[in-house]
Amino acid sequence: MRPWELIQMAMATVRANPLRTILTMLGVIIGVSSVITLVSIGQGTSKAIEKQYEGLGTNLLTVNLLGNGRATQLKYDEIMELEGTSGISGIAPTMTRANTSIKFDRTTQTYSVIGTNDRYLDMQKGEVGTGRFLAPADLDFRNHVAVIGTEVAAKFFGKEDPLNEEINVNGYMYTIIGVLKSKGSNTSGTSLDSAVIVPLPTMSRDFKLGNIRSTYVEAATGDDISRVQAVLERWLYNKFKSTTGYNIFNSSELISARQAASSTLTNQLVAVAAISLLVGGIGIMNIMLVTVSERTREIGIRKSIGAKRRNILLQFLVEATLISGMGGFIGLVVGVGLSLAWPYINPSQTTSLSLNVGVYAFLFSALVGVIFGLYPANKASKLKPIDALRYD
């Protein structure tokens, strides 16, 4: 019997019992659509993590003093001496004061104030929209200058040009020399869009903050980051004679850890969703056994007029595979639709469709039909013509 004839016979059977066929396919539809949707959500989460960490780059190390033990203070000049070390391309010590009162004219708002040097913006992968960023001379002469984010500029100046205007920062007047391009939050949760950046020595004097507690260190390349981290750990230990009171965050390791956690969770959810495919396969086996029972006389007639065992086997196997494949295709369409619609349902969650996952899920659904349809098909093919014709 030709393959096309087998498919036509299977289609005729499917059309004869549409409701039963749909209910049989339901488990496969749910399984395939769930796998595609969950994988797209997981991949979207991984890409969101990568995008979030682009704000710091993968070659960045962050040194934080925790305020306990002897590791409670760093001076600007001594930390900057490390910049000449092989493998280090830049160092940006920072001081941050959240919820600082900023005033312009009659408008008052609270924003984060960041004291740092001229290397900071490049490390944060930020860009200046208008004006300029901090220069070494601003630090040397403790100039009262500020670079503001887009949210700060919009709040105080609207569509007007803020350059050379003066704002009141914690009781001191600072001249605006630049406005940053919109960027969003970085991994520490600080948004450059809602920040006021000033020279670190100026902030240290005006805010009376004392010594530095956080420093960004950028390695020249990704290959240098482990060596630079070892240098920092050795330098901090020699300075504080202790391994406590400070920590060093490696952004590339943090990215890998978060992506691994996201991938593990996605795999677990996919495994749960795949159970639906197995349940769907059991449903196909059950309905095919019922079909064999209902069509016993038909099998006997076909065998008595010359149909061979393999013809009967292929007939029922193609039918089971067709039902499973149709369920897989519908599940594929539903899964793609849910993946595309999910960001509208939950705006905080992005998705990323994968063609490979969709193809694999569809092929697996067809394989489920073959596996679970094999037993009923084999049972039908073994029926003896005389027994089948006597079946009532």
Salt bridges, closest charged atoms under 4 A:
GLU78 OE2 - LYS239 NZ 3.06
GLU83 OE1 - ARG119 NH2 2.57
ASP118 OD1 - ARG119 NH1 2.95
GLU127 OE1 - LYS181 NZ 3.32
ASP138 OD2 - ARG132 NH1 2.87
ASP206 OD2 - HIS144 NE2 2.81
ASP206 OD1 - ARG205 NE 3.69
GLU218 OE2 - LYS125 NZ 3.50
ASP224 OD1 - ARG227 NH2 2.98
GLU294 OE2 - ARG20 NH1 3.19
GLU298 OE1 - ARG295 NE 3.11
GLU319 OE1 - ARG295 NH1 2.90
